[in-house]
Amino acid sequence: MTMTLATLSPPPCPPPRLHRPAVSGPAHELAAALASYGVTAVPEGDSVRAWIDGTGTSWVRAVPADDGGQRVWLWRRKGKTGSHPRGNIPDAAAKLTRFVAGNPP
């Protein structure tokens, strides 16, 4: 049997899915890198909240900042601060993980 375009019907449309589109950006990348260290990380806009269960420490917020013209992630808690260049997310995540755990470098 020969089929022509006239005899082919389009496939049925899939049902609509209720989901939010994937969002990507520096805060999401940092949150994902932190999660690989076991840190609970929540991207919120352009910042990230981070916390490690069982450490007895509070949430730390990493925010984008400018340090003398260099773009950095900046975080602070109880008078202590830390920062790392925004272009190096893996190392920023490692450094922030130590800070969140209560062992800043």
N, C-alpha and C positions, 0 to 999 in steps of 0.2 A: 504494500500500500504506500502510495506517495502522499506526503503531507505538504501542504502549502501553508504559507503564512496565514491565510484566511482560516485554516482549520485549527491552528494552534491558539490556545487561549493562554493568557498570562498566568503565571503561578499565583496562587492566592497570596494576599498580603499577610505578613505575619501580624499577630496581635500587637497592639501598642504596648510598649514596656514602660513601666514607671521607674525611671532611674535618672540620676543626675549624670550629666556627661562628666567624663574624667577631666579633672583639673590638673594642670601641670604648672609648675613654677618653682622658684627657689625654695619657698617655704615647704611645699610638698616634698621636694627632693630632700631637704634637710630632715623633715619628719620621717621619711622612709629610711634614711641613713641611720637616724637615731633608733628607729624600731629594730634595725638589724643588730643593735647592741642590747636589745631588751628594754629600751627606754619607752615608756608610754609617751608618745608625741602626738600633739594635736595641732595641725596647721590652722591658723585663724587669720585670714587675709594674708598679709605679707609677713606675719610673725609666726612663731611656733612656741607652744607651751610644752614643757618637758618635765617628766617626773619618773622616779624609779620606786616602785613599791617595796616596802620593807627597809628603806634607808632612813626613815624618820625625818626626811627633809621635805620641804615644801616644793610646790611647782616653781619652775624657773621659766621665764619668757625670754626667748631669743628674738631680738628685733633687728631689722636692717638699720645700719647707721653709717655715718661717714666719719672716718678718722684721718683727718689731715689730707683729704682727697682720696683716701683708699676706702672702698666699700667693704664693710665688715658686718659680721653678725656680732651683736653685743648682748651680753646677759649680765645680770647682777642679782645678788641675794645677800641680805644681812651685811652690807658694807663691803662685800667682795664682788669684784667684777671680772669678767673675762671677755675676750673677743677673738675673732679669727676672720681672715679674709673670706668674703662671700664666694669667691671663685673656686674655693677648695672645700667643697661640701663634705667629702669623706673625712678630712682632717678636722674640720669644724665639728662634725658629729662626734668624733673621738674625744676632742677636747671638752665639748659641752657635756658628754657623758661622764667624764671624770668630775666635772664641776657639779653636776646634778647629784652624783653619788656622794658628794661631800669631800672629794679628794682633788681639789683643783691643782693643776701642775704648777 
